[in-house]
């Protein structure tokens, strides 16, 4: 391989690596300086938690209070909601919101101690296609 081909290949690999990091929820991939939590509603689900842009948040029933068990390929499909500081929230749900440390050193937003996630297949605000995936992923009803 010549130098130009090698440089192009490394650039392509670098972009792929950056995309992969974003998809797996690396420390900064979903990081927000201060996550803002809101709510939305759907007739079949009632009121549920979203981020400030209306993207639905989910819990993983295999997690434990304050402990995420979703890393690597799991975090690629279910990116954690990461925040650099305490989440901002409406007073109606303020008591349940908090944070927990992940094994990579990032801080994940929690509700009633349960880590919060996005579903990568939800493409637009308000989508809830992650509801009941694998009988372990659910929207969060405050």
C-alpha positions as CSV (number, residue, x, y, z in Angstrom):
1,X,0.0,0.0,0.0
2,X,1.3,3.5,-0.8
3,X,1.2,6.4,1.7
4,X,-1.9,8.0,0.1
5,X,-3.9,4.7,0.3
6,X,-2.7,4.1,3.8
7,X,-3.7,7.6,4.9
8,X,-7.2,7.2,3.3
9,X,-7.6,3.8,5.0
10,X,-6.6,5.2,8.4
11,X,-9.0,8.2,8.0
12,X,-11.8,5.8,7.1
13,X,-11.0,3.6,10.1
14,X,-10.9,6.6,12.3
15,X,-14.3,7.8,11.2
16,X,-15.7,4.3,11.7
17,X,-14.1,4.1,15.1
18,X,-15.6,7.4,16.1
19,X,-19.0,6.3,14.8
20,X,-18.7,3.0,16.7
21,X,-17.8,4.9,19.9
22,X,-20.8,7.2,19.5
23,X,-23.1,4.2,18.9
24,X,-21.9,2.2,21.9
25,X,-22.3,5.0,24.3
26,X,-18.7,5.8,25.1
27,X,-18.2,8.3,27.9
28,X,-18.9,11.3,25.7
29,X,-21.2,9.8,23.1
30,X,-24.5,10.7,24.7
31,X,-23.0,13.1,27.2
32,X,-24.9,16.3,28.0
33,X,-23.5,19.0,30.3
34,X,-26.7,18.8,32.2
35,X,-29.4,16.4,31.0
36,X,-32.8,17.9,31.0
37,X,-35.6,15.5,31.7
38,X,-39.2,16.1,30.5
39,X,-42.3,14.0,30.0
40,X,-44.5,13.0,27.1
41,X,-47.6,10.9,26.8
42,X,-49.2,8.2,24.6
43,X,-52.6,6.7,25.0
44,X,-51.3,3.1,25.4
45,X,-48.4,4.1,27.7
46,X,-49.5,7.0,29.7
47,X,-47.0,9.6,30.8
48,X,-43.3,8.7,30.3
49,X,-39.9,10.2,30.7
50,X,-38.0,11.8,27.7
51,X,-35.0,14.0,27.3
52,X,-35.3,17.7,26.5
53,X,-35.7,17.0,22.8
54,X,-38.6,14.5,23.3
55,X,-36.5,11.3,22.9
56,X,-38.0,8.5,24.9
57,X,-36.0,7.1,27.9
58,X,-36.1,3.5,29.0
59,X,-35.1,1.3,31.9
60,X,-33.5,-2.2,31.6
61,X,-35.1,-4.5,34.2
62,X,-31.8,-6.5,34.5
63,X,-30.1,-3.5,36.0
64,X,-29.9,-3.0,39.7
65,X,-30.5,0.2,41.6
66,X,-27.5,2.4,40.8
67,X,-25.8,-0.3,38.7
68,X,-25.9,-0.6,34.9
69,X,-25.5,-4.0,33.3
70,X,-25.6,-2.6,29.8
71,X,-22.2,-2.2,28.1
72,X,-20.6,-3.0,24.8
73,X,-23.1,-4.3,22.2
74,X,-26.0,-3.6,24.7
75,X,-24.9,0.0,24.9
76,X,-24.7,0.2,21.1
77,X,-28.4,-0.6,20.9
78,X,-29.4,1.1,24.2
79,X,-27.1,4.2,24.6
80,X,-27.0,5.4,28.2
81,X,-28.2,8.9,29.1
82,X,-24.9,10.4,30.2
83,X,-24.7,13.8,32.0
84,X,-21.7,15.8,33.3
85,X,-23.8,17.1,36.2
86,X,-27.1,16.6,38.0
87,X,-30.0,16.4,35.7
88,X,-32.4,19.3,35.3
89,X,-36.0,18.3,35.8
90,X,-39.6,19.4,36.4
91,X,-40.5,19.5,40.1
92,X,-43.1,16.8,39.5
93,X,-40.4,14.2,38.9
94,X,-37.4,15.8,40.7
95,X,-37.5,13.5,43.7
96,X,-36.8,10.4,41.5
97,X,-34.0,11.7,39.4
98,X,-30.3,11.2,40.2
99,X,-27.1,9.8,38.8
100,X,-24.9,6.7,39.1
101,X,-21.3,6.0,38.1
102,X,-20.7,3.6,35.2
103,X,-17.6,1.4,35.0
104,X,-16.1,3.6,32.3
105,X,-16.1,6.5,34.8
106,X,-19.0,8.4,33.1
107,X,-22.1,9.4,35.0
108,X,-25.5,8.0,33.9
109,X,-28.8,9.6,34.7
110,X,-31.2,7.5,36.9
111,X,-34.8,7.5,37.9
112,X,-35.6,5.9,41.2
113,X,-32.1,4.6,41.1
114,X,-32.5,2.8,37.7
115,X,-30.2,3.8,34.9
116,X,-31.8,5.5,31.9
117,X,-31.2,4.7,28.2
118,X,-32.3,5.6,24.7
119,X,-33.3,3.0,22.1
120,X,-31.1,3.4,19.0
121,X,-34.1,2.4,16.7
122,X,-36.2,5.3,18.0
123,X,-35.6,7.7,15.1
124,X,-37.7,10.7,16.0
125,X,-38.9,12.4,19.2
126,X,-41.9,10.6,20.8
127,X,-41.2,7.2,19.3
128,X,-41.5,4.3,21.7
129,X,-40.4,1.4,19.6
130,X,-38.2,0.1,22.5
131,X,-41.2,-0.6,24.7
132,X,-41.1,-4.2,26.0
133,X,-38.2,-5.2,23.7
134,X,-37.1,-8.6,24.9
135,X,-39.5,-8.3,27.9
136,X,-36.8,-6.4,29.7
137,X,-36.9,-2.8,28.3
138,X,-39.6,-0.4,29.2
139,X,-40.5,3.3,29.1
140,X,-40.3,5.0,32.4
141,X,-43.6,6.1,33.9
142,X,-43.1,8.7,36.6
